[in-house]
């Protein structure tokens, strides 16, 4: 039976890929394999796979803009939470500056962009961001296992400013 409880434990594991769209399949496969090995429910795993894919795609397309680079993904499962840490060396980018998309507008009236970050926020229980001291970005996605209720007034998205 798939694990949706808080008892899943797995050691941290990481993968680093070249920042290229044709390498995204490696991130997706790595995430699925780690989730399956930990017995994580397939629906929970697919939410995380989609969120990771969206953020990595954004780093490739908007951060590196065709220039060479790398994306590191580290996954940690423990204490009832999955943590996915994505790091890149692309120019600093704070996702808090991306407004929520206007989903109430007809599709033809919506500006392009912003959906990847929106999906990552929607499919996870938390997203923290910081600008790395040497440059680049770190985004940490959290996905709770088991009950997903958030405390009142806490939307689970804790974007934070750059830290020293």
trRosetta pair geometry for C-beta under 8 A, 3 or more apart (Angstrom, degrees):
i j d omega theta_ij theta_ji phi_ij phi_ji
2 39 6.1 170 -147 171 47 71
2 40 6.7 7 -171 136 98 22
2 41 3.9 104 139 -95 135 60
2 42 6.4 -100 -102 -11 155 71
3 7 7.1 -112 -156 69 120 83
3 8 4.8 121 135 -73 143 111
3 38 6.7 -94 52 136 139 76
3 39 3.9 74 -7 114 114 102
3 40 5.7 -52 68 -91 94 36
3 41 6.6 -130 70 -33 41 72
3 145 7.0 -4 136 -163 89 136
4 40 7.8 89 -85 -155 50 57
4 41 4.7 22 -74 -28 94 132
4 44 6.6 159 -115 -30 84 141
4 145 5.9 -176 -177 -170 41 83
4 146 5.9 128 138 -79 73 44
5 8 7.0 142 77 -24 67 83
5 80 7.6 -72 150 -113 51 85
5 145 6.1 25 100 140 17 110
5 146 5.0 48 -137 -77 39 106
6 79 7.1 -23 -178 165 98 34
6 80 2.9 -16 -140 -95 97 106
6 144 8.0 -24 -97 -175 91 83
6 145 5.4 155 -91 86 46 101
6 146 4.7 -40 -41 -7 82 142
7 80 7.6 22 -35 -77 30 73
8 38 5.1 67 -170 166 117 110
8 39 6.4 -157 -112 67 108 93
8 40 6.3 49 -126 -78 164 82
8 77 5.2 -56 127 161 108 121
8 78 7.4 -119 103 -88 68 32
8 80 7.6 111 39 -100 83 32
8 82 7.9 -11 93 -67 135 88
8 145 5.7 175 21 -93 120 176
9 38 7.7 -165 71 -142 24 106
9 77 6.5 163 -148 109 18 89
9 78 5.1 47 -126 -108 71 81
10 13 7.5 -46 143 -8 108 109
10 34 6.8 137 137 -176 155 89
10 37 6.8 103 -124 103 138 101
10 38 4.2 -74 -44 -92 137 117
10 75 7.8 -7 98 123 124 100
10 76 7.5 -177 83 -160 82 39
10 77 4.0 39 36 52 101 115
10 78 7.1 -139 39 -54 52 80
11 76 7.9 -56 163 -127 30 74
12 74 5.9 8 -175 180 108 104
12 75 6.9 167 -149 85 59 44
12 76 4.3 -20 -97 -91 87 94
13 30 7.8 -156 121 -180 116 104
13 34 5.8 -162 58 -108 134 128
13 74 7.2 171 88 -151 34 61
13 75 5.6 -12 60 58 82 92
14 72 6.1 6 -177 -177 119 96
14 73 6.3 170 -150 91 70 49
14 74 4.0 -26 -94 -98 104 77
14 75 7.3 169 -85 15 51 63
15 26 6.7 -156 157 145 143 103
15 27 6.7 -177 88 -104 130 61
15 30 4.6 -84 -9 -123 154 166
15 72 7.4 171 89 -151 41 55
15 73 5.4 -4 57 58 85 96
16 70 5.5 8 -179 -179 105 120
16 71 7.1 168 -152 84 60 41
16 72 4.6 -22 -100 -99 88 78
16 73 7.7 176 -84 20 40 63
17 20 7.6 -118 148 38 102 77
17 23 4.2 157 175 153 125 129
17 24 7.7 149 118 -79 163 32
17 26 5.3 149 -95 78 132 132
17 27 6.1 -89 -5 -51 146 94
17 56 8.0 38 58 -160 129 135
17 70 6.9 158 81 -154 37 70
17 71 5.5 -14 60 59 87 91
17 73 7.8 14 3 3 101 104
18 23 5.2 161 61 -42 77 161
18 68 7.1 -51 -159 -153 101 83
18 69 7.5 118 -166 78 58 41
18 70 6.3 -57 -112 -102 37 66
19 23 7.5 -108 -112 51 6 135
19 59 6.5 -103 -135 121 116 99
19 60 4.9 177 179 -106 86 80
19 63 7.7 -98 -158 84 145 108
19 64 4.6 121 131 -22 147 164
19 67 7.9 14 83 87 132 61
19 68 6.9 133 48 -172 101 37
19 69 3.8 7 9 75 142 89
19 70 6.0 -116 -30 -73 91 12
19 71 5.4 109 -89 -25 81 96
19 88 6.9 77 -91 -138 129 114
19 90 7.5 135 -126 -60 161 107
20 23 4.7 85 66 1 86 108
20 60 6.6 149 -90 -139 11 129
21 24 5.8 -25 -162 -11 46 117
21 57 7.0 49 -113 -125 87 82
21 60 5.9 151 -62 135 68 156
21 61 7.8 51 -70 -62 108 89
22 25 7.5 -26 179 8 45 106
23 26 5.3 -34 -178 22 69 120
23 27 7.3 70 133 -17 76 94
24 27 5.5 -49 -159 33 49 112
24 28 6.4 47 147 -18 74 103
24 53 6.0 77 -177 -138 118 86
24 56 5.9 151 -119 107 95 129
24 57 6.4 23 -103 -74 145 84
24 60 7.7 -85 -64 -16 108 154
25 28 5.6 -54 -147 39 36 112
25 29 6.1 35 155 -19 69 107
26 29 5.8 -53 -140 39 29 109
26 30 6.1 33 157 -21 63 108
27 30 5.8 -55 -146 37 28 113
27 31 6.3 27 157 -18 64 107
27 52 6.0 -153 154 137 119 120
27 53 6.7 158 97 -89 121 66
27 56 5.6 139 40 -37 176 172
27 71 7.3 -25 -76 104 136 125
27 73 5.6 110 -136 -11 101 154
28 31 5.9 -59 -151 36 28 109
28 32 6.3 25 155 -16 65 109
28 49 5.3 64 -141 -163 78 109
28 52 7.5 167 -88 87 57 115
28 53 5.9 26 -78 -78 101 115
29 32 5.8 -56 -145 39 30 110
29 33 6.1 31 157 -20 66 109
30 33 5.9 -58 -147 37 26 111
30 34 6.4 22 158 -16 63 108
30 73 6.8 131 94 83 139 132
30 75 7.8 175 138 -7 99 132
31 34 6.0 -58 -147 38 29 107
31 35 6.2 25 157 -16 65 110
31 45 7.1 152 142 -171 91 88
31 48 6.2 -158 -179 115 129 103
31 49 4.9 161 99 -98 137 79
31 52 5.7 172 -72 40 155 158
31 73 7.3 -64 -66 151 97 148
31 75 6.6 149 -117 -70 70 145
31 84 7.4 12 -117 -114 116 131
32 35 5.8 -59 -146 39 29 109
32 36 6.1 27 157 -18 66 109
32 45 6.1 88 -121 162 59 127
32 49 6.0 25 -61 -87 84 135
33 36 5.9 -56 -144 38 28 109
33 37 6.2 28 157 -20 64 108
34 37 5.8 -54 -145 36 29 112
34 38 6.5 18 157 -9 63 110
34 75 5.0 100 128 87 164 153
34 77 7.5 170 155 -21 104 123
35 38 6.0 -66 -151 44 29 104
35 40 4.0 -77 -168 55 84 127
35 42 8.0 116 127 -110 126 41
35 44 7.3 -174 -158 96 130 90
35 45 3.5 129 143 -115 161 118
35 48 6.9 156 -77 59 138 134
35 49 7.8 -86 -4 -49 147 99
35 82 7.6 8 -103 -119 93 150
36 39 7.5 39 -178 -73 33 26
36 40 7.2 -78 -64 44 25 81
36 45 7.1 41 -50 -109 65 165
38 77 5.0 30 -135 72 162 169
40 44 5.4 -108 168 83 102 120
40 45 5.0 123 105 -62 115 99
40 77 7.2 -123 -61 -122 124 146
40 82 7.0 37 -112 -68 150 138
40 145 7.2 -105 -126 -106 94 119
41 44 4.4 81 70 9 95 108
41 45 6.8 -167 91 -9 47 88
42 45 5.5 -56 -145 39 33 114
42 46 6.2 32 158 -21 68 106
43 46 5.9 -52 -144 35 30 109
43 47 6.7 36 154 -22 61 101
44 47 5.9 -52 -156 30 32 113
44 48 6.7 24 151 -12 63 107
44 82 7.6 135 154 2 114 143
44 143 6.3 138 -174 154 96 133
44 145 7.0 51 -158 -109 162 75
45 48 5.9 -63 -155 40 33 108
45 49 6.2 36 150 -23 69 106
46 49 5.3 -46 -140 35 36 116
46 50 6.3 38 158 -20 65 103
47 50 6.0 -58 -153 36 28 109
47 51 6.4 25 153 -17 64 109
47 123 4.1 -176 -170 -175 90 101
47 124 6.9 157 143 -69 108 57
47 143 6.7 141 96 -124 117 139
48 51 5.6 -54 -144 38 34 111
48 52 6.2 33 158 -17 67 107
48 82 6.2 -44 -96 109 153 145
48 84 6.1 148 -168 -32 109 144
48 123 7.2 -174 -69 138 32 112
48 124 6.9 80 -102 -90 68 97
48 141 7.0 151 -138 117 84 136
48 143 5.3 -85 -78 -21 110 156
49 52 6.0 -58 -148 39 27 109
49 53 6.2 28 155 -21 63 111
50 53 5.7 -57 -146 37 29 114
50 54 6.4 31 156 -22 64 105
50 119 6.4 -93 142 155 109 122
50 123 5.6 -142 80 -129 112 174
51 54 5.9 -54 -150 32 29 111
51 55 6.6 19 157 -11 63 107
51 84 7.5 133 96 61 113 148
51 119 6.6 -161 -100 125 63 83
51 120 4.1 104 -152 -129 85 67
51 123 4.5 -154 -59 80 108 123
51 124 5.1 70 -114 -37 168 111
51 141 5.5 132 131 -139 135 160
51 143 8.0 169 30 -62 152 119
52 55 6.1 -63 -150 41 30 104
52 56 6.1 24 157 -15 68 112
52 73 6.4 51 -158 -127 128 136
52 84 5.6 -93 -84 164 112 152
52 86 6.7 160 -141 -64 80 126
52 120 7.9 117 -49 -118 25 104
52 141 7.0 -124 -73 25 74 151
53 56 5.9 -58 -141 41 27 108
53 57 6.0 30 158 -22 64 110
54 57 5.8 -57 -147 36 25 112
54 58 6.5 27 154 -20 62 106
54 115 7.9 -114 -147 115 127 70
54 116 3.8 172 -178 -159 101 85
54 117 7.3 -170 140 -56 121 28
54 119 5.0 174 -77 77 166 120
54 120 5.0 -147 79 -53 128 97
55 58 5.6 -51 -149 34 33 113
55 59 6.6 36 152 -21 65 102
55 86 5.5 152 116 44 130 167
55 116 6.7 155 -71 156 40 109
55 117 7.5 79 -93 -96 79 61
55 120 5.3 70 -50 -92 101 151
55 139 5.7 -126 -165 75 148 155
55 141 7.6 -157 -10 -45 153 126
56 59 5.6 -51 -150 33 35 112
56 60 6.5 34 152 -18 65 105
56 71 5.3 94 -137 171 97 164
56 73 7.4 -35 -78 -64 126 119
56 86 6.4 -135 -73 -140 80 140
57 60 5.7 -56 -150 37 32 111
57 61 6.0 14 160 -6 68 114
57 116 6.3 -138 75 -126 109 144
58 61 6.1 -62 -134 48 27 99
58 62 5.3 -23 -175 28 68 116
58 63 6.9 71 131 -16 66 100
58 116 4.8 172 -56 107 116 153
58 117 6.9 58 -75 -53 165 82
59 62 7.3 -58 -104 57 13 78
59 63 4.2 -23 -157 24 53 139
59 64 6.5 48 149 -10 68 96
59 69 7.8 -126 151 105 102 138
59 71 5.7 120 94 -96 147 121
59 86 7.3 -151 -31 155 148 126
59 88 4.5 178 -161 -51 138 164
59 90 5.4 -173 -162 -3 83 146
59 137 7.3 -146 -109 57 112 129
60 63 7.0 23 -21 48 12 93
60 64 5.6 -31 -143 39 37 117
60 69 7.9 -169 -111 65 59 115
60 71 7.3 -57 -59 -39 88 135
61 64 7.9 53 6 52 10 80
61 65 7.2 38 166 -91 33 49
62 65 6.8 9 -161 -66 17 82
62 90 8.0 81 98 170 62 152
62 93 7.3 89 117 -107 112 162
63 69 7.5 -99 114 76 105 168
63 88 5.9 59 130 122 160 150
63 90 2.7 28 166 172 115 163
63 91 6.2 -167 -154 40 72 70
63 93 6.1 -107 -96 -8 97 140
63 137 7.3 -104 -118 13 144 131
64 67 4.8 -136 -179 59 81 79
64 68 7.3 -112 -166 97 128 8
64 69 4.3 -136 -105 18 129 136
64 88 7.4 -110 -47 -178 101 130
64 90 5.1 -95 -55 -99 64 109
69 88 6.3 45 153 -167 129 96
69 89 5.5 -156 -150 59 107 96
69 90 6.1 48 -164 -66 169 78
70 88 7.1 -178 89 -133 52 64
70 89 6.5 47 47 8 80 110
71 86 6.4 -15 -173 -164 99 95
71 87 7.2 157 -158 78 51 48
71 88 5.1 -19 -104 -89 73 95
72 85 7.8 -11 112 111 93 88
72 86 7.1 153 81 -154 55 43
72 87 4.5 -6 55 54 105 99
72 88 7.6 -175 20 -71 71 46
73 84 6.5 -18 -163 -169 95 92
73 85 7.2 150 -155 79 43 53
73 86 5.6 -11 -99 -99 73 72
74 83 7.9 -7 107 112 87 92
74 84 7.4 158 80 -156 49 43
74 85 4.5 -8 56 56 99 104
74 87 7.9 27 -1 -2 102 105
75 82 6.9 -19 -163 -171 93 95
75 83 7.2 155 -154 83 43 56
75 84 5.5 -9 -102 -104 76 72
75 85 7.9 -162 -70 22 32 71
76 82 7.3 156 83 -158 49 48
76 83 4.6 -6 58 56 98 103
76 85 7.7 28 3 -6 104 105
77 81 7.6 -168 -145 95 48 43
77 82 5.1 -14 -102 -105 81 75
77 83 7.8 -166 -74 22 36 67
77 145 8.0 58 -158 -35 97 138
78 81 6.9 -18 75 57 47 74
80 144 6.2 7 146 -157 91 79
80 145 5.1 -139 -162 55 57 93
80 146 5.9 -46 -149 21 107 122
81 142 5.5 -21 -169 -162 117 103
81 143 7.0 142 -161 72 64 43
81 144 5.6 -36 -102 -105 75 56
81 145 6.7 -143 -75 5 24 86
82 142 7.0 149 78 -156 55 50
82 143 4.4 -10 56 59 106 97
82 144 8.0 -147 20 -70 73 12
82 145 6.8 94 -22 -45 89 99
83 140 6.0 -14 -166 -170 99 102
83 141 7.2 152 -156 79 46 52
83 142 5.6 -17 -100 -100 70 76
84 140 7.1 156 79 -156 47 51
84 141 4.4 -8 58 56 101 103
84 142 7.9 -170 22 -75 71 31
84 143 7.6 33 -5 -1 106 105
85 138 6.4 -10 -169 -167 96 97
85 139 7.4 163 -151 84 49 45
85 140 4.9 -14 -100 -102 78 82
85 141 7.9 -162 -73 24 34 66
86 137 7.8 3 109 109 88 96
86 138 7.2 160 83 -152 51 47
86 139 4.9 -5 57 57 100 94
86 140 7.9 -172 23 -78 65 36
86 141 7.6 38 -4 -6 103 101
87 132 6.9 62 -147 -59 106 140
87 136 6.4 49 -179 144 83 128
87 137 6.9 179 -145 90 49 53
87 138 5.0 -10 -99 -101 84 79
88 136 5.4 -162 98 -159 51 102
88 137 5.4 7 52 50 90 91
89 135 6.5 52 -157 110 72 97
89 136 4.2 -55 -113 -88 39 124
90 93 6.9 -11 107 -4 111 117
90 136 6.4 90 38 -127 46 70
90 137 6.5 -24 59 9 90 109
91 135 7.8 -49 -125 -172 38 105
92 131 4.5 17 -135 -128 117 124
92 135 6.5 -104 -51 -150 94 67
92 136 7.2 -21 -80 16 64 4
92 137 6.4 136 -131 -67 50 88
92 162 7.2 -13 -153 -80 135 134
93 97 8.0 -112 -174 40 68 120
93 137 5.8 -35 47 -70 81 144
94 97 5.2 85 87 -9 93 104
94 129 6.3 137 -142 118 61 139
94 131 7.2 -51 -72 -50 88 105
94 159 7.4 99 -176 177 87 122
94 161 7.5 -7 -124 -123 137 55
94 162 7.7 -92 -84 -42 113 88
95 98 5.4 -40 -165 19 62 115
95 117 5.0 174 -157 -135 118 135
95 127 7.3 -54 81 138 147 131
95 129 5.4 169 25 -56 101 160
95 139 7.2 52 -9 -105 137 125
95 159 6.3 -132 74 -117 91 133
96 129 7.0 -153 -25 50 90 136
96 159 4.3 160 -68 129 106 152
98 113 7.8 -118 -142 145 113 101
98 114 5.2 170 -179 -121 109 87
98 117 4.9 90 87 53 152 159
98 118 8.0 -121 129 -44 120 78
99 114 6.8 -24 69 -133 61 144
100 114 7.6 125 -166 169 16 126
100 118 6.3 102 -143 -107 64 108
101 110 6.5 31 -172 -157 105 125
101 114 4.8 151 -70 109 93 122
101 115 5.9 19 -45 -82 152 68
101 118 5.3 -45 2 -58 107 158
102 105 4.4 42 121 -2 113 115
102 109 8.0 -67 97 110 128 96
102 110 5.9 -168 67 -115 92 89
105 109 4.4 -117 172 89 116 111
105 110 5.0 149 87 -69 121 79
106 109 4.9 77 62 12 81 107
106 110 7.5 -143 94 -22 40 87
107 110 5.9 -51 -152 15 35 115
111 114 7.4 62 89 6 97 125
114 117 6.2 -60 -160 43 51 105
114 118 5.9 54 147 -23 77 113
115 118 5.2 -59 -145 42 36 117
115 119 6.0 39 157 -23 71 103
116 119 5.9 -53 -148 34 27 109
116 120 6.5 27 154 -17 62 106
117 120 5.6 -52 -147 37 34 113
117 121 6.3 34 154 -18 65 105
118 121 5.9 -58 -150 37 29 110
118 122 6.1 24 155 -17 65 112
119 122 5.6 -59 -141 41 30 110
119 123 5.8 17 166 -11 68 115
120 123 6.3 -62 -135 42 23 102
120 124 6.3 -8 171 8 60 118
120 127 6.2 84 131 -94 104 144
120 139 8.0 0 162 160 150 144
120 141 6.6 -105 -176 -99 100 128
121 124 6.8 -83 -145 49 19 90
121 127 5.6 -82 -99 3 71 141
121 157 5.6 9 -143 -97 106 135
124 127 6.0 102 81 -57 132 90
124 141 4.6 -98 -124 -169 166 103
124 142 6.3 118 172 68 112 42
124 143 5.1 -90 -136 -76 79 83
124 156 7.7 -165 120 138 72 126
125 142 5.4 -67 72 103 92 86
125 143 5.6 127 9 -121 98 36
125 144 4.8 19 -1 -3 169 94
125 148 6.2 -139 -93 -153 124 98
125 150 7.1 174 -161 -76 98 110
125 156 4.6 -103 172 -165 61 143
126 140 7.8 -10 115 110 99 85
126 141 7.0 148 85 -161 61 43
126 142 3.9 7 54 46 109 111
126 156 4.4 -113 -74 172 72 81
126 157 6.1 180 -139 -90 50 36
126 158 5.8 1 -161 11 107 95
127 139 6.4 -12 -167 -171 92 100
127 140 7.3 159 -152 81 43 50
127 141 5.5 -9 -102 -104 77 67
127 142 7.6 -149 -64 19 37 73
127 156 8.0 66 5 128 66 81
127 157 5.2 -3 41 -134 87 83
127 158 7.4 173 73 42 42 56
127 159 6.5 3 103 -68 87 80
128 139 7.1 160 82 -156 50 50
128 140 4.6 -4 55 55 101 100
128 142 7.8 45 -4 -14 97 105
128 158 5.1 -13 -88 85 88 91
128 159 6.6 165 -135 -103 39 32
128 160 5.8 0 -157 10 91 101
129 137 6.8 -25 -160 -166 96 102
129 138 7.1 154 -152 85 49 56
129 139 5.1 -13 -100 -104 80 76
129 140 7.8 -165 -72 21 37 68
129 159 5.0 1 26 -141 105 81
129 160 6.6 180 63 44 59 58
130 137 7.7 154 84 -156 40 57
130 138 5.3 -9 60 60 84 102
130 160 6.0 -10 -77 82 89 97
130 161 7.6 44 -120 113 74 28
130 162 5.7 110 -166 -125 72 46
130 163 5.2 -27 -150 13 133 97
131 135 7.5 -30 176 -135 95 32
131 136 7.4 143 -163 81 63 37
131 137 6.2 -43 -112 -101 55 62
131 138 7.9 163 -110 20 9 79
131 162 3.5 -27 39 -107 106 115
131 163 7.8 164 53 24 67 52
132 135 6.2 -13 77 77 95 20
132 136 4.5 -4 34 72 127 89
132 137 6.6 -126 -9 -68 94 9
132 138 5.6 99 -64 -22 95 103
133 163 8.0 -55 -65 95 85 66
133 164 6.5 51 -103 -179 106 43
142 156 7.6 -133 73 -176 108 100
144 147 7.5 -39 132 88 128 47
144 148 5.3 152 73 -113 119 71
150 154 4.9 -137 164 90 107 93
150 155 6.8 74 126 -134 162 16
150 156 5.0 -100 -106 -50 143 102
151 154 4.4 46 67 20 89 127
160 163 7.1 18 124 -43 119 106
